[in-house]
Every structure is written in C-alpha cells, then in structure tokens.
Amino acid sequence: MAAGAEPVVEFIPQQKHAFHGCKASGTGAWLAVRGLTVYASGTMQGPQRIVVLNPKGGSGKTTIAINLASHYATRGLTPLLMDFDPQGSSMRWIRKRPPNLPEIRAVAAFERDSRLTRSFQLRAPEGTARVIVDTPAAVPAHGFPDLTRDAHKIIVPVMPSDIDIHAASKVIADLLLVAKIRRGDHRIGVIANRVRRNTLVYQALMRFLGTLGIPIVATFRDSQSYVRSAELGLGIHEMKSYLVREDLEQWEPLIGWLEEGVQAGVAPGVVSAV
C-alpha cells in the first residue's frame, strides 16, 4: 500500500491498476484493506475450492473459514475468502488484519453488482491457490448445488447439541440427495466443533456422526484461542505456537484430509483420478 494511504480506500476501476500495480481485467469494486487486496473480479487459475457449509446458525462456519484462510496464507498458498453470509463476519475479520501478515484475498459475495454477471463477480484472481467459501445460515437445500459446484472438499461443522445433531443429519442427506455429492468421492467431511470431551452430549454427538458414513475429519475443542485470534485479525496458525499448541494439533487431521488428491507439483485444484 502506498505510504500515507487510508486503512480502507475505495477505487473506481480506472484507478485500480495504478494503485495495485496489477493487470486490470474488467470492471469491479476493488478495495485496499491495510495492505491487503479485496477483489470482486479477476482471472480464474483453477484453485482448490473448499466449502464450509451448515445452514444451522452458530455452528462455527466463519471461524473455520477464516482459520483455513490464515493457514494457507502462512504456507504461501494465497487464499481467496468468499463471504456469502450477509452478516459479513469474514469481511470484518479481513479488515482487522495487520498489514504485515501474508496476503488473504477476499470478496463480499453476499453483495451484488448489477453491472457484472454473477459468475464474473465471483471469479478468483490470478495467483489464487485456494478458494474458501463461508456460506450463510438458513441456506435452503435447493441452494446446495450452486454452493458446492466444483468444490474439492465440503466441510460440515457440527456442534454437540440435540438441535445441531438433528440439523446435521438433514445437511448430509441434502448434500447426498439434492447436491448429488457421492459418498465415494470423499468430498464431504464432518468437524465435531467446540466439543468438551468426557461429556454425555459429546458422546452422543460422536455416536451420531459414526452412523453417517461420512468421515469425521477433525474434532475441535471449545477454546478461547479462536476468540482471541479473531479479535486481532489473526488465525490460530499466526498466534504464538506455545499458546495454541493443542489447537494446532487438532487441525492436522483436517489439513491432511483437505490435501488428499492434491499432488505435489500439480497446479492447485487438479485432483488425481480415482
């Protein structure tokens, strides 16, 4: 960002090339956010697409999405965070990020620009390695096919409560029957989120998840580390490791599952044939 620039600056399309030093590719609303670039359009390079989905509110979708973005940014795999939730929580987190951190691109997908086609507005800019989709609450089943189209992985976070367990069963059924995701594709994974082990509700959750025939790809504890890091515009992978060691260990199975099929030396988003 140019010296002395305001933390958040809006640009008309003619100005974006001069400011960002990047090739202009059509119209769109671009923002410079404390050293980050927030895109509304760009050039698709076939990045791996990860969708975090559960129509049940409060399941932890945004927390998982922003921490995934943080993880990939620290690895040098430039992520694009798509915020489809009208609450705009992911976008608020982006605006809090310190300017010296690795780049995370973001688009407020819940906003619509009448001057652009929807597909053009949501295209990933050149150089994007991962697209992470933060979906809104209350998405109807008929909206699942659009949200999950071309998704390499679909993460379903589930909280340990009777209401959340019931909601999760419907989410999985709708992904299989409405979105036509095949179990054999290994694209759907469940996260047991904000759990407290050795509680009856946790045991009930794990018994239920075991009946789904869908892998439990991670179990995250109920931790204040996520709250503290989000307040700072960070992910837990950007916190001091000795403060979040247990949380980081719980992410390892998820990251391993997400990277299945992404071969070394192959462009991100190219999945090996099964």
For each residue, the residues with C-beta under 8 A, 3 or more apart:
1: 5 32 34 35 99
2: 5 19
3:
4:
5: 1 2 9 32
6: 9
7: 33 34 95
8: 31 32 33 34 95
9: 5 6 31 32
10: 29 31
11: 15 16 19 30 31 32
12: 15 16
13: 16 24 26 27 28 30
14: 17
15: 11 12 18 19
16: 11 12 13 19 20 22 24 30
17: 14 20 21 22 23 24
18: 15 21
19: 2 11 15 16 32
20: 16 17 30 32 37
21: 17 18
22: 16 17 37
23: 17 126
24: 13 16 17
25: 41 42 43
26: 13 41 116 120
27: 13 41 115 116
28: 13 39 40 41 42 113 116 120 121
29: 10 40 113
30: 11 13 16 20 37 38 39 40
31: 8 9 10 11 37 38
32: 1 5 8 9 11 19 20 35 36 37 38
33: 7 8 36 37 38 94 95 97 106
34: 1 7 8 95 97 98 99
35: 1 32 99 100
36: 32 33 94 97 99 103 104 105 106
37: 20 22 30 31 32 33 103 105
38: 30 31 32 33 91 94 105 106 107 108
39: 28 30 42 80 105 106 107 124 125
40: 28 29 30 107 108 113 116 121
41: 25 26 27 28 116 120 121 123 125
42: 25 28 39 123 124 125 126 128
43: 25 123 124 125 126
44: 47 123 124 128
45: 124 126 127 128 267 268 269
46: 267 268 269 270
47: 44 80 124 128 129 130 131 268 269
48: 129 130 131 152 153 258 262 268 269
49: 130 131 133 150 151 152 153 269
50: 68 130 131 132 133 151 152 153 154 155 258
51: 133 135 147 148 151 153 154 155
52: 61 64 65 68 132 133 134 135 155 157
53: 61 133 135 139 144 147 148 154 155 156 171 175
54: 59 61 135 156 157 158 167 168 171
55: 137 138 139 140 167 171
56: 59 137 159 163 164 167 168 171
57: 137 138
58: 137 159
59: 54 56 157 158 159 164 193
60: 63 64 157 159 191 193 194 220
61: 52 53 54 64 65 85 134 135 157
62: 65 66 85 89 90 93 134
63: 60 66 67 226 230
64: 52 60 61 67 68 155 157 191 193
65: 52 61 62 68 69 81 90 132 133 134
66: 62 63 69 70 81 90 93 134 230 235
67: 63 64 70 71 226 229 235 236 237 251
68: 50 52 64 65 71 72 79 130 132 258
69: 65 66 72 73 79 81 104 130 132 235
70: 66 67 73 74 104 234 235 236 237 238
71: 67 68 74 75 235 237 251 255
72: 68 69 75 77 78 79 129 130 132
73: 69 70 76 77 78 79 101 102 103 104 235
74: 70 71 102 235 237 238
75: 71 72
76: 73 102
77: 72 73 129 130 268
78: 72 73 102 103 104 105 127 128 129 130
79: 68 69 72 73 104 105 128 129 130 131 132
80: 39 47 105 106 107 124 125 128 130 131 132
81: 65 66 69 90 94 104 105 106 107 132 134
82: 106 107 109 122 131 132 133 134
83: 88 89 90 91 106 107 108 109 110 134
84: 109 110 133 134 135 136 147
85: 61 62 88 89 90 110 134 135 136 137
86: 110 136
87: 136
88: 83 85 91 92 108 110
89: 62 83 85 92 93 134
90: 62 65 66 81 83 85 93 94 106 134
91: 38 83 88 94 95 106 108
92: 88 89 95 96
93: 62 66 89 90 96 97 230 233
94: 33 36 38 81 90 91 97 104 106 233
95: 7 8 33 34 91 92 233
96: 92 93 231 232 233
97: 33 34 36 93 94 101 104 233 234
98: 34 101 232 233 234
99: 1 34 35 36
100: 35
101: 73 97 98 104 233 234 238
102: 73 74 76 78
103: 36 37 73 78
104: 36 69 70 73 78 79 81 94 97 101
105: 36 37 38 39 78 79 80 81 124 125 128
106: 33 36 38 39 80 81 82 83 90 91 94
107: 38 39 40 80 81 82 83 121 122
108: 38 40 83 88 91 111
109: 82 83 84 121 122 133
110: 83 84 85 86 88 136
111: 108
112: 118 121
113: 28 29 40 116 121
114:
115: 27
116: 26 27 28 40 41 113 120 121
117: 120 121
118: 112 121 122
119: 122 123
120: 26 28 41 116 117 123
121: 28 40 41 107 109 112 113 116 117 118
122: 82 107 109 118 119
123: 41 42 43 44 119 120
124: 39 42 43 44 45 47 80 105 128 131
125: 39 41 42 43 80 105 128
126: 23 42 43 45
127: 45 78
128: 42 44 45 47 78 79 80 105 124 125 131
129: 47 48 72 77 78 79 268
130: 47 48 49 50 68 69 72 77 78 79 80 268
131: 47 48 49 50 79 80 82 124 128
132: 50 52 65 68 69 72 79 80 81 82
133: 49 50 51 52 53 65 82 84 109 147 151
134: 52 61 62 65 66 81 82 83 84 85 89 90
135: 51 52 53 54 61 84 85 139 147
136: 84 85 86 87 110 139
137: 55 56 57 58 85
138: 55 57
139: 53 55 135 136 143 144 147
140: 55 143
141: 144 170 174 178
142: 145 178
143: 139 140 146 147
144: 53 139 141 147 148 174 175 178 179
145: 142 148 149 178 179 180
146: 143 149
147: 51 53 84 133 135 139 143 144 151
148: 51 53 144 145 151 154 175 179 181
149: 145 146
150: 49
151: 49 50 51 133 147 148 154 187
152: 48 49 50 187 258 261 262 269 271
153: 48 49 50 51 187 188 189 257 258
154: 50 51 53 148 151 175 181 187 188 189
155: 50 51 52 53 64 189 190 191 217 254
156: 53 54 168 171 172 175 188 189 190 191 214
157: 52 54 59 60 61 64 190 191 193
158: 54 59 164 165 168 190 191 192 193 205 209
159: 56 58 59 60 164 193 194
160: 164 165 192 194 195 196 199 201 202 204 205
161: 164 165 201
162: 165 166 201 204
163: 56 166 167
164: 56 59 158 159 160 161 167 168
165: 158 160 161 162 168 169 204 205 208
166: 162 163 169 170
167: 54 55 56 163 164 170 171
168: 54 56 156 158 164 165 171 172 190 208 209
169: 165 166 172 173 208 212
170: 141 166 167 173 174
171: 53 54 55 56 156 167 168 174 175
172: 156 168 169 175 176 188 190 212 214
173: 169 170 176 177
174: 141 144 170 171 177 178 179
175: 53 144 148 154 156 171 172 178 179 181 188
176: 172 173 179 180 181 182 183
177: 173 174 180
178: 141 142 144 145 174 175
179: 144 145 148 174 175 176
180: 145 176 177
181: 148 154 175 176 185 187 188
182: 176 185 187
183: 176 186 188 213 214
184: 274
185: 181 182 274
186: 183 215 260
187: 151 152 153 154 181 182
188: 153 154 156 172 175 181 183 214 215
189: 153 154 155 156 214 215 216 217 218 254 257
190: 155 156 157 158 168 172 209 212 214 215 216 217
191: 60 64 155 156 157 158 216 217 218 219 220 254
192: 158 160 195 202 205 206 209 216 218 219 220
193: 59 60 64 157 158 159 220
194: 60 159 160 220 221 222
195: 160 192 199 202 205 219 220 221 222
196: 160 199 202 221 222
197: 202 221
198: 202
199: 160 195 196 202 203
200: 203 204
201: 160 161 162 204 205
202: 160 192 195 196 197 198 199 205 206
203: 199 200 206 207
204: 160 162 165 200 201 207 208
205: 158 160 165 192 195 201 202 208 209
206: 192 202 203 209 210 216
207: 203 204 210 211
208: 165 168 169 204 205 211 212
209: 158 168 190 192 205 206 212 214 216
210: 206 207 216
211: 207 208
212: 169 172 190 208 209
213: 183
214: 156 172 183 188 189 190 209
215: 186 188 189 190 257
216: 189 190 191 192 206 209 210 219
217: 155 189 190 191 253 254 257
218: 189 191 192 250 251 253 254 257
219: 191 192 195 216 250
220: 60 191 192 193 194 195 223 247 250
221: 194 195 196 197 246 247 250
222: 194 195 196
223: 220 226 244 246 247
224: 227 228
225: 228 229 236 239 243 244 247
226: 63 67 223 229 230 236 247
227: 224 230 231
228: 224 225 231 232 239
229: 67 225 226 232 234 235 236 238 239 244
230: 63 66 93 226 227 233 234
231: 96 227 228
232: 96 98 228 229
233: 93 94 95 96 97 98 101 230
234: 70 97 98 101 229 230 238 239
235: 66 67 69 70 71 73 74 229 238 239
236: 67 70 225 226 229 239 244 247 248 251
237: 67 70 71 74 248 251
238: 70 74 101 229 234 235
239: 225 228 229 234 235 236 243 244
240: 243 244
241: 244 245 248
242: 245
243: 225 239 240
244: 223 225 229 236 239 240 241 247 248
245: 241 242 248 249
246: 221 223 249 250
247: 220 221 223 225 226 236 244 250 251
248: 236 237 241 244 245 251 252
249: 245 246 252
250: 218 219 220 221 246 247 253 254
251: 67 71 218 236 237 247 248 254 255
252: 248 249 255 256
253: 217 218 250 256 257
254: 155 189 191 217 218 250 251 257 258
255: 71 251 252 258 259
256: 252 253 259 260
257: 153 189 215 217 218 253 254 260
258: 48 50 68 152 153 254 255
259: 255 256 262
260: 186 256 257
261: 152 271 272 274
262: 48 152 259 266 268 269 270 271
263: 266 270 272
264:
265:
266: 262 263 270 272
267: 45 46 270
268: 45 46 47 48 77 129 130 262
269: 45 46 47 48 49 152 262
270: 46 262 263 266 267
271: 152 261 262
272: 261 263 266
273:
274: 184 185 261
